[in-house]
Amino acid sequence: MKTIVSYILIALVLVFTIVAILGIWDIIDLRNVMMNAILSLIVIFAASAVILFIYTVFMRDSERKD
């Protein structure tokens, strides 16, 4: 699991680096891209927090009872 998360984080760093370089060279409008990326990360964070809560409260309790 740690390996998968590591590769995902490396891929995200590479994507953000490419987007930043394209924004520096004025190839893309960086304001819209970065705002959408930040908002997307907030939505993903909120969804993962809810999933973690559900897993911790409901899934772990059912595993202990069995």
Beta strands, then each sheet from edge to edge (+ up, - down):
end
